Amino acid sequence: MISHSETNPLREGLIEAQVAQPCTLVIFGGGGDLTRRKLLPAVYNQALDGALPANFAVLGVAREEMDNLSYRDFARNGIERFSRQPMDSEFWPDFERLLHYQQGSFDDLQTYLDLKEHLQKIEPEFGIPGNRVFYLAIPPAFIETCVTNLNAAGLVYPTDGSHPFSRIIVEKPIGHDLESARQVNTVLGKNFAESQIYRIDHYLGKETVQNILVMRFGNSIFEPLWNNKHIDHVQITVAEEEGVGTRAGYYDRAGALRDMVQNHILQLLTLIAMEPPWAMQADVIRDHRQDVLNCLRPITPDSIGDCVVRAQYGPGFHHGEDVPGYRREEGVAQDSITETYVALKVFIDNWRWAGVPIYIRTGKRLPKRVSEIAVQFKSIPPILFNADTDHPLEPNVLALSIQPNEGLSLRMATKLPGPKVRIYPVKMDFRYGATFGDQSPEAYERLMLDVMAGDATLFMRRDAVESSWKFIEDILEPWESSRTRWLPEYSAGTWGPLEADRMIEMDGRKWRML
Ligand code: BG6
């Protein structure tokens, strides 16, 4: 565990954490899977950690028939199964009294009028000054009606400083393509000010992802090397072991590019590649992240063949058991050509990154769940220890491990002990768990507190969502207009298709073994 000491103070006061303000968290879709698995467990953990504002309540709104009591049972069940910290039965009674429920249909204005009354009852009881966070944990088709009705019912206050706050959290997917994303953003923009809108990308809430900026700009040794003079290439891997599971209805229309690259992976890329921000302010950081998206080299019909590989998992093994191929999964069309794997080679055309390829791969039914960003530095010259061209030294790699083992490691050449000069690559390893002990908070815990504090740094601004779609569309359009009926296949439980190996090997490089 780390210790506070006068000579080695924690630098926590340096960037003043904004404080979560008293508010009611209204969850639309309050009876759904996301709420049960992620949102209520996140609120529970915040409560256990004493991080919630003293004046706080939750109001779930959904179609399901429930009252406050059955909603509390629903919450308890989700928390028992999915919470980071175990259920504390002594604490539970204090917590459950915060939870309320309202049944209603999202497309009926009456639901919102009732909601207003309901809030006006809860707020004085909990000493909440009228601040509200609306969390849309609902299918995208309901966003428009929900947002418009919230406004029509007078639930959106102006941002003139003389009203309590109304903030809205929107889940992905924001749109299905650029045009539909713009429509969603326009509807949001008609009813809420941009400063009230929090588009969540849960990857930005992961502890290791937040550490990227600290690692880059809190240390003096990396930044001088962080450019095309010293970096050979970057690899971003987000591998999942699971198949499509019960989400075929959504996933079969989305695919890996939309589901993972458009949002999570491009956001990781912006953090790795951005210029040093001049202040830890939401819009300064978001402007700098946006600059990276603006510099992404568009994929063209000429480059798509060399820079993009898509594939689908076929039958294979998972933990020694047979598992079906994607087309045999429940709810998936038997002739589906939805990609469950995608590999890309992208370039950022700016002064710092010119000529440095960034290889990205993500897929379902890969051998293990592992996400990492690896920065491979250039090889040393072929002299001295690297003179044997048949056995070149392995270059330095800085790997940021996002999950499951959060940490970072640096591969370096060292001398094997003994009379001869024999060189061996070793890893300097830092593991969060080993150093800091406690489990890191879940992404949703951090992100919801940020919304209550009014800090939008880790959320997607409208321009980021739309630029990411623009980049992705150059790939989606040719895919969708091609008459392909089969995609390259990889067996479930393997590291993707041969085509992806070829893509990187053509450049004389290899995917990392993870
Ligand atoms: C979601 C995707 O956004 O992220 C899922 O829709 C994916 O398909 C999930 O499984 C991965 O998140 P995590 O935090 O488990 O890596």
Boltz pocket constraint, residues with backbone or C-beta under 6 A from the ligand:
constraints:
  - pocket:
      binder: B
      contacts: [[A, 202], [A, 240], [A, 259]]
      max_distance: 6.0
